[in-house]
């Protein structure tokens, strides 16, 4: 630009700011930084543009384009609609063969640095707190895309600025065998990480062996999770489904590795079963003789309380006389659990054997399998079921570990929240761990040692761990 033009611009700028106070100048500077700096200015609110989640999950067929690539570099993906955006990020990394070594974010209602868009931030951006946005682990794909034509924006590596446009093409029914993510079409090799943002074929020929090459089979191989083969390892199907949901989250690899390390549980011999299930056997034998009479208030009579207290392991560390069931809490909880799992039933002031109870009494192996089946049962779509199942996995893989934070994160990635919308708390995950521990605590051949510190009195026995491993395995 000629020097005269520079002088003319300076005179115009001086005239523009003449008489402007300091506050107005700061406002002007902020506005200019947004225009000239690509939108990296800090903002203090995050517009809410999301939609409600779908009532039932579906398959979203989306086309993903690397913006401004010539020729186009694109992928057509089938994604479960209930994937979190954190999981979608992992899919996109695999789809473009990137290394997940930089920051990323998503947005709707504008590109990923548009001040009017709703931003969904990666974990690091959330922790830094420089921008207002929702953690991408707390948002599902169906909250951002609803109808064909809807667009979700994504950027990876704020330096090279790998910006993708994700456009919903079709909403397809979800089938039982549908993977969480699958590539159905695409074109051209993706530019590698840290290549300076190159996306034209002419430039890429210098750093990519075959810019026009695209191997859909290789991509789908990258999209396959280790969880996909867990069923072949004898893992119960509902646990496999949970791990499939977690597979592309920050905690997924950890939980999958824990499952792979469990191995195939062996079947204990009858003498070992008889010794370690003696608390259960006492109640089954006692109920077989005309039932166990209860008091008018519905409790065991003192003589039965005293006799049962000698064989129920967790009563060993209880302080008290142990002659009243209502004052011997561990015994009361254990007796009630036998009713809850269908071994005993109450009728006309007595505890009687159920049909299952009769079969279990005669066959320790049947009792063992029944206990394993009932450690976690019910509706697998509920928080209680999923929390207990993953808690059991944590305990089996690391009996003395501290799992509250890890379990809370996993449940949050599965889509669960507190009533106020916050992530699952460690108090809630701690409840699930305590429930699993209590359910296993009476698998033992001896009383608890009252002399042990309280923290050690709930240490689970190897047989309890074996029962938990059996519960996590498939019956087949």
Number of C-alpha atoms within 10 A of each C-alpha: 5 6 7 8 10 11 11 10 11 11 11 12 11 10 11 10 12 9 8 10 9 9 9 11 12 11 11 12 12 13 14 13 14 16 12 9 10 10 17 17 16 13 13 9 13 16 14 14 14 17 13 10 17 14 6 9 16 19 22 27 24 26 22 24 19 21 15 14 15 11 14 16 25 24 24 21 24 25 24 26 27 24 25 24 28 26 25 25 24 18 21 20 17 18 26 20 16 17 12 15 11 14 15 24 26 31 25 24 20 16 22 26 19 16 20 18 20 25 30 27 25 20 17 12 18 16 11 8 10 13 18 18 24 21 20 25 25 20 20 26 24 23 18 25 23 20 14 14 13 15 23 22 23 26 21 23 17 13 11 15 15 20 22 23 19 23 21 23 18 16 19 15 13 16 10 6 6 14 17 22 25 22 21 16 14 19 18 18 21 23 26 17 19 14 11 12 15 20 22 16 20 11 12 19 13 10 12 15 10 13 22 15 12 18 12 17 11 10 17 15 12 15 21 17 20 15 25 15 13 20 16 10 14 17 25 18 14 17 23 20 16 21 26 21 22 25 23 24 24 16 16 22 17 13 22 22 13 17 24 16 11 18 14 16 16 10 14 15 10 12 10 14 20 19 14 21 22 20 24 25 20 16 25 25 16 16 21 17 10 11 20 21 19 18 11 9 8 14 18 24 16 15 12 18 20 17 13 23 22 15 23 27 24 26 24 19 18 16 10 10 10 22 18 19 22 16 13 19 15 21 24 17 14 20 21 13 14 17 17 12 17 15 25 26 19 16 11 8 15 19 25 25 27 18 12 15 28 18 14 22 20 13 14 22 17 15 23 21 16 18 23 20 19 14 21 22 15 10 10 16 10 10 16 15 18 24 26 23 24 24 25 27 25 23 21 24 19 13 17 12 10 13 17 19 14 16 27 24 20 25 22 17 29 22 18 20 17 11 8 6 9 11 18 21 17 16 12 15 24 19 16 25 24 15 17 23 21 16 18 23 21 27 27 24 19 17 16 21 16 14 10 11 10 11 7 12 16 18 15 20 17 13 18 20 21 20 25 27 23 25 26 29 23 17 11 6
